Amino acid sequence: MMDSKPSSPLVHQWVVIIIISMLIFGTAAVAARADTSDTWSLRDTVREIEPAVVWIIAKIDTNEWSQGTGFIIHEDGYIITNAHVVEDASDILVGWPNRFDRDEQLATVIATDPDLDLALLSIPGSHFPVIPFDPLASPMCGDAVVTLGFPAGDDLGLGNLSVTRGIISSIRVESERTNRTIQTDAAVTLGCSGGPLFDLDTGTVVGIVQGKGMFLLEGFNFAVPIDYIFEFSQTPPELGTEAAIASLGGFHDENFSAPWDRSLESYNQGLIARGQASWGEALSHFLMATTLDDEDPLAAYNAAESYAALQHPSLALHWLERAFELGYSDFEGALESPGFSGFKDDERFVELVESF
């Protein structure tokens, strides 16, 4: 029996090097996966909220214009922005990011409050994508946030939406007053006033971007807390957004969406037929709704689902793409809808959903 030879120091060194390398590359791989996951999470959040963010051009005088941002808080076309964006405006034009196929709209001012720096606008239509918010959410220092807006400047172009990321740096309270202001280090530029400050930790909009402060120093940007909408409307937050809009608009109740009655009637009849799985009848109603309002993303989406249920994949894809172009953003819902149940393995369908 032969004695085994002792390992050489060189072999020990190589073993140590290999172990260290595995630890380093393993940690890097985990970090890379974490970064990728974080990136995709943020991308999905932006995809969901960007269809409801609009640019605003307010004509003040013949050669004087104001540019800002706003976001839709109710599907019947009600937009919140800063009062200073639309102050003294004779005409207000609203539009969407370039990648959405929507026409520009003339907006009407419903109400303004210069002290709170808030304004409520209205544009005609129904089923607009919205950014929901929870007035009872409690943003805190250190929360991760993103802002969405349209920086001013001819070179940048109106439809180029910008997304910036930061944290909530402070919740400031003015001395001798109870007014609060959210401070963030997320970059804000001219033209972004009125855009949403979205809290990634609470999963809701927590503020309306007000602009840069502290003598334009970087890292000192401010937002009006979202719950000030209810101070603006003088309604309790518990009653919700519709009560606030009804109060600001002087409506007697919360049924204030009337101008597109025929389209909505057809759409609602389509929902009834869809619930009964009468897909042919549903399709007829949804197509009528799209004829009466050709920029209704929900009507387009339901037409797509009806075509899919009726085994017309090409037409289903056409209408689904149209819905996405108009800002439909419930991508998980599209994958789970009953009408698409026999269509989920179609590569064209999956690629289209993922492409938006």
C-alpha positions as CSV (number, residue, x, y, z in Angstrom):
1,M,0.0,0.0,0.0
2,M,1.4,3.3,-1.1
3,D,1.3,6.4,1.1
4,S,-0.7,9.3,-0.5
5,K,1.3,12.4,-1.3
6,P,0.6,15.6,0.7
7,S,-1.1,18.4,-1.3
8,S,1.2,21.1,-2.5
9,P,0.8,24.7,-1.4
10,L,0.1,25.6,-5.0
11,V,-2.9,23.4,-5.0
12,H,-4.2,25.0,-1.8
13,Q,-3.8,28.4,-3.4
14,W,-5.8,27.4,-6.5
15,V,-8.6,25.9,-4.4
16,V,-8.8,29.2,-2.4
17,I,-8.8,31.3,-5.6
18,I,-11.6,29.2,-7.1
19,I,-13.8,29.4,-3.9
20,I,-13.3,33.2,-3.7
21,S,-14.1,33.6,-7.4
22,M,-17.3,31.5,-7.0
23,L,-18.4,33.7,-4.1
24,I,-17.7,36.9,-6.0
25,F,-19.4,35.9,-9.2
26,G,-22.3,34.4,-7.2
27,T,-22.8,37.6,-5.3
28,A,-22.6,39.6,-8.6
29,A,-25.2,37.3,-10.2
30,V,-27.6,37.8,-7.3
31,A,-27.1,41.5,-7.4
32,A,-27.6,41.5,-11.2
33,R,-30.8,39.6,-10.8
34,A,-32.0,42.0,-8.1
35,D,-31.2,45.0,-10.2
36,T,-33.0,43.4,-13.2
37,S,-36.0,42.6,-11.0
38,D,-36.1,46.2,-9.7
39,T,-35.8,47.6,-13.2
40,W,-38.7,45.5,-14.4
41,S,-40.8,46.3,-11.4
42,L,-40.3,50.0,-12.0
43,R,-40.9,49.6,-15.8
44,D,-44.2,47.9,-15.0
45,T,-45.2,50.7,-12.7
46,V,-44.5,53.3,-15.3
47,R,-46.4,51.3,-17.9
48,E,-49.5,51.3,-15.7
49,I,-49.5,55.0,-14.9
50,E,-48.1,56.8,-17.9
51,P,-51.3,56.5,-20.0
52,A,-53.0,58.9,-17.5
53,V,-50.2,61.5,-17.6
54,V,-50.8,64.5,-20.0
55,W,-48.9,67.5,-21.2
56,I,-50.7,70.9,-20.9
57,I,-50.2,74.0,-23.0
58,A,-52.1,77.1,-21.7
59,K,-52.4,80.1,-24.0
60,I,-52.1,83.2,-21.8
61,D,-51.7,85.9,-24.5
62,T,-50.9,86.1,-28.2
63,N,-47.2,85.4,-27.6
64,E,-47.4,84.0,-24.1
65,W,-47.8,80.4,-23.2
66,S,-47.4,78.2,-20.2
67,Q,-46.4,74.6,-20.3
68,G,-47.0,72.0,-17.6
69,T,-48.1,68.5,-16.8
70,G,-51.3,67.0,-15.4
71,F,-52.8,63.6,-14.7
72,I,-56.3,62.1,-15.0
73,I,-58.0,61.3,-11.7
74,H,-61.3,60.2,-13.1
75,E,-62.2,58.1,-16.2
76,D,-64.6,60.8,-17.5
77,G,-61.7,63.1,-18.3
78,Y,-61.0,65.0,-15.1
79,I,-57.4,66.2,-14.8
80,I,-55.5,67.6,-11.8
81,T,-52.6,70.0,-12.2
82,N,-51.1,73.1,-10.6
83,A,-53.1,76.4,-10.7
84,H,-50.0,78.3,-11.8
85,V,-49.9,76.2,-15.0
86,V,-53.3,77.4,-16.3
87,E,-53.6,80.7,-14.5
88,D,-55.1,83.5,-16.8
89,A,-55.3,81.0,-19.7
90,S,-57.7,81.7,-22.6
91,D,-57.2,78.3,-24.2
92,I,-55.8,75.0,-22.8
93,L,-54.6,72.1,-24.9
94,V,-54.0,68.7,-23.5
95,G,-52.1,65.8,-25.1
96,W,-50.5,62.4,-24.4
97,P,-47.0,60.8,-24.7
98,N,-46.1,60.2,-28.3
99,R,-46.5,56.4,-28.2
100,F,-50.2,56.7,-27.5
101,D,-52.5,57.2,-30.5
102,R,-54.7,59.9,-29.0
103,D,-55.8,63.2,-30.4
104,E,-55.1,66.4,-28.5
105,Q,-58.1,67.9,-26.6
106,L,-59.2,71.3,-25.6
107,A,-59.7,71.4,-21.8
108,T,-62.1,73.4,-19.6
109,V,-61.1,74.7,-16.2
110,I,-63.6,73.4,-13.6
111,A,-62.0,75.1,-10.5
112,T,-58.7,76.6,-9.3
113,D,-57.2,77.4,-5.9
114,P,-54.1,79.6,-6.1
115,D,-53.3,79.2,-2.4
116,L,-53.2,75.4,-2.7
117,D,-51.8,75.7,-6.3
118,L,-54.4,73.2,-7.6
119,A,-56.6,73.2,-10.6
120,L,-59.2,70.8,-11.9
121,L,-59.6,70.5,-15.7
122,S,-62.1,68.5,-17.8
123,I,-61.8,67.1,-21.3
124,P,-64.6,65.3,-23.3
125,G,-64.8,61.6,-23.4
126,S,-65.1,58.5,-21.2
127,H,-63.1,55.5,-20.0
128,F,-59.8,57.5,-19.9
129,P,-56.9,55.7,-18.2
130,V,-56.6,57.0,-14.6
131,I,-54.1,57.1,-11.8
132,P,-56.0,56.0,-8.7
133,F,-54.9,57.4,-5.4
134,D,-55.5,56.6,-1.7
135,P,-56.0,59.9,0.3
136,L,-55.3,57.9,3.5
137,A,-51.9,56.6,2.4
138,S,-49.1,58.0,4.6
139,P,-45.9,58.8,2.7
140,M,-42.8,58.8,4.9
141,C,-39.3,60.1,4.6
142,G,-37.2,57.7,2.7
143,D,-40.0,56.3,0.6
144,A,-38.9,55.6,-3.0
145,V,-40.8,57.8,-5.5
146,V,-40.9,58.5,-9.2
147,T,-42.2,61.6,-11.0
148,L,-43.6,61.8,-14.5
149,G,-43.7,64.9,-16.6
150,F,-43.0,66.7,-19.9
151,P,-39.9,69.0,-19.6
152,A,-40.3,72.3,-21.4
153,G,-38.2,73.0,-24.5
154,D,-38.6,72.9,-28.2
155,D,-35.8,70.5,-28.6
156,L,-37.4,67.9,-26.3
157,G,-40.8,67.9,-27.9
158,L,-44.1,67.9,-26.2
159,G,-44.8,64.2,-26.4
160,N,-41.5,63.0,-24.8
161,L,-42.5,61.9,-21.3
162,S,-39.7,61.9,-18.7
163,V,-39.5,59.7,-15.6
164,T,-37.2,60.5,-12.7
165,R,-36.6,58.6,-9.5
166,G,-35.7,59.7,-6.0
167,I,-36.9,59.5,-2.4
168,I,-39.1,61.6,-0.2
169,S,-36.6,63.8,1.6
170,S,-38.9,65.6,4.0
171,I,-42.5,66.3,4.9
172,R,-42.3,70.0,5.5
173,V,-44.8,71.9,7.6
174,E,-44.9,75.7,7.3
175,S,-44.3,77.6,10.6
176,E,-47.4,78.8,12.3
177,R,-49.5,76.9,9.7
178,T,-50.6,73.3,9.2
179,N,-49.9,73.3,5.4
180,R,-47.7,70.4,4.4
181,T,-45.3,70.1,1.5
182,I,-43.6,67.0,0.2
183,Q,-39.9,67.5,-0.5
184,T,-38.2,65.1,-2.9
185,D,-34.8,64.8,-4.6
186,A,-36.4,63.3,-7.8
187,A,-35.3,65.6,-10.6
188,V,-37.9,68.2,-11.6
189,T,-37.6,70.6,-14.5
190,L,-39.8,73.4,-16.0
191,G,-42.8,71.8,-17.7
192,C,-43.2,69.0,-15.1
193,S,-45.3,71.1,-12.7
194,G,-48.6,69.4,-12.1
195,G,-47.3,65.8,-12.7
196,P,-47.8,62.9,-10.3
197,L,-45.4,62.0,-7.5
198,F,-45.9,58.3,-7.3
199,D,-44.7,56.5,-4.1
200,L,-43.3,53.1,-4.9
201,D,-43.5,52.0,-1.2
202,T,-47.2,52.8,-0.8
203,G,-48.1,52.0,-4.4
204,T,-50.1,55.2,-4.9
205,V,-49.8,58.8,-6.0
206,V,-49.0,60.9,-3.0
207,G,-48.4,64.3,-4.5
208,I,-48.8,66.8,-7.3
209,V,-45.4,68.0,-8.4
210,Q,-45.2,71.8,-7.8
211,G,-41.7,72.6,-9.1
212,K,-38.2,73.3,-8.0
213,G,-37.4,75.2,-4.9
214,M,-34.6,76.5,-2.8
215,F,-33.3,79.0,-5.4
216,L,-33.3,76.2,-8.1
217,L,-30.8,74.1,-6.1
218,E,-30.6,70.5,-7.3
219,G,-32.3,68.0,-4.9
220,F,-34.8,70.4,-3.5
221,N,-38.1,69.8,-5.3
222,F,-41.6,69.9,-3.9
223,A,-45.1,68.5,-4.3
224,V,-48.6,69.3,-3.0
225,P,-49.9,66.4,-1.0
226,I,-52.6,64.5,-2.9
227,D,-55.1,64.7,0.0
228,Y,-55.2,68.5,-0.6
229,I,-57.7,67.7,-3.4
230,F,-60.2,67.3,-0.6
231,E,-59.3,70.5,1.0
232,F,-59.6,72.0,-2.5
233,S,-63.1,70.6,-2.9
234,Q,-64.1,70.9,0.8
235,T,-65.3,67.3,0.9
236,P,-64.2,64.6,3.4
237,P,-61.6,62.2,1.9
238,E,-63.8,59.3,2.9
239,L,-66.3,60.2,0.3
240,G,-63.8,59.7,-2.5
241,T,-62.7,61.4,-5.8
242,E,-66.2,61.5,-7.4
243,A,-67.6,63.5,-4.5
244,A,-64.7,65.9,-4.7
245,I,-65.2,66.4,-8.5
246,A,-69.0,66.8,-8.0
247,S,-68.4,69.5,-5.4
248,L,-65.8,71.4,-7.5
249,G,-68.0,71.2,-10.6
250,G,-71.2,72.2,-8.8
251,F,-72.9,69.0,-9.8
252,H,-75.9,68.0,-7.7
253,D,-74.8,64.4,-7.6
254,E,-71.9,62.2,-8.7
255,N,-73.4,61.3,-12.1
256,F,-71.5,63.9,-14.0
257,S,-70.3,61.9,-17.0
258,A,-73.1,62.6,-19.3
259,P,-71.7,63.9,-22.7
260,W,-71.0,60.5,-24.2
261,D,-74.3,58.8,-23.2
262,R,-74.8,56.8,-26.4
263,S,-71.3,55.4,-26.4
264,L,-71.6,54.5,-22.7
265,E,-75.0,52.9,-23.3
266,S,-73.7,50.7,-26.0
267,Y,-70.7,49.8,-23.9
268,N,-72.8,48.8,-20.9
269,Q,-75.1,46.7,-23.1
270,G,-72.0,45.0,-24.3
271,L,-70.9,44.2,-20.7
272,I,-74.3,42.6,-20.1
273,A,-73.9,40.4,-23.1
274,R,-70.3,39.6,-22.2
275,G,-71.5,38.5,-18.7
276,Q,-73.9,36.0,-20.4
277,A,-71.1,34.8,-22.8
278,S,-73.1,36.1,-25.7
279,W,-70.0,37.1,-27.6
280,G,-71.6,37.9,-30.9
281,E,-74.1,40.3,-29.3
282,A,-71.3,41.7,-27.1
283,L,-69.1,42.4,-30.1
284,S,-71.9,44.3,-31.8
285,H,-72.4,46.6,-28.9
286,F,-68.7,47.2,-28.3
287,L,-68.1,48.0,-32.0
288,M,-70.9,50.5,-31.8
289,A,-69.3,52.1,-28.8
290,T,-66.0,52.4,-30.6
291,T,-67.8,54.0,-33.6
292,L,-69.4,56.6,-31.3
293,D,-66.1,57.2,-29.4
294,D,-63.1,55.9,-31.4
295,E,-60.7,56.8,-28.6
296,D,-62.3,54.6,-25.9
297,P,-59.6,52.1,-24.8
298,L,-62.1,49.9,-22.9
299,A,-64.5,49.6,-25.8
300,A,-61.5,48.6,-28.0
301,Y,-60.3,46.1,-25.5
302,N,-63.7,44.4,-25.1
303,A,-64.0,44.3,-28.9
304,A,-60.7,42.5,-29.0
305,E,-61.8,40.0,-26.3
306,S,-65.1,39.4,-28.2
307,Y,-63.2,38.7,-31.4
308,A,-60.9,36.3,-29.6
309,A,-63.8,34.4,-28.0
310,L,-65.4,34.1,-31.5
311,Q,-62.1,32.6,-32.9
312,H,-61.0,35.6,-35.0
313,P,-57.4,36.0,-33.8
314,S,-56.3,38.6,-36.4
315,L,-59.1,40.9,-35.6
316,A,-58.6,40.3,-31.9
317,L,-55.0,41.3,-32.2
318,H,-55.9,44.4,-34.2
319,W,-58.3,45.7,-31.6
320,L,-56.1,44.7,-28.7
321,E,-53.2,46.7,-30.2
322,R,-55.6,49.6,-30.7
323,A,-56.6,49.4,-27.0
324,F,-53.0,49.5,-25.9
325,E,-52.3,52.5,-28.2
326,L,-55.2,54.3,-26.5
327,G,-53.7,53.6,-23.1
328,Y,-55.3,50.4,-21.9
329,S,-52.8,49.2,-19.3
330,D,-54.3,46.2,-17.5
331,F,-51.8,43.8,-19.0
332,E,-52.3,41.0,-16.5
333,G,-56.1,41.3,-17.0
334,A,-55.6,40.9,-20.7
335,L,-53.8,37.6,-20.1
336,E,-56.5,36.3,-17.7
337,S,-59.7,37.5,-19.4
338,P,-62.1,34.7,-20.2
339,G,-62.5,35.7,-23.8
340,F,-58.8,35.1,-24.4
341,S,-58.8,31.7,-22.6
342,G,-58.1,29.9,-25.9
343,F,-55.7,32.5,-27.1
344,K,-53.1,32.6,-24.3
345,D,-50.6,30.3,-26.1
346,D,-50.6,32.4,-29.3
347,E,-47.1,33.9,-29.6
348,R,-48.5,36.9,-31.4
349,F,-50.8,37.6,-28.4
350,V,-48.1,37.2,-25.8
351,E,-45.6,39.3,-27.8
352,L,-48.1,42.1,-28.2
353,V,-49.0,42.3,-24.5
354,E,-45.3,42.3,-23.6
355,S,-44.4,44.9,-26.2
356,F,-46.5,47.5,-24.4
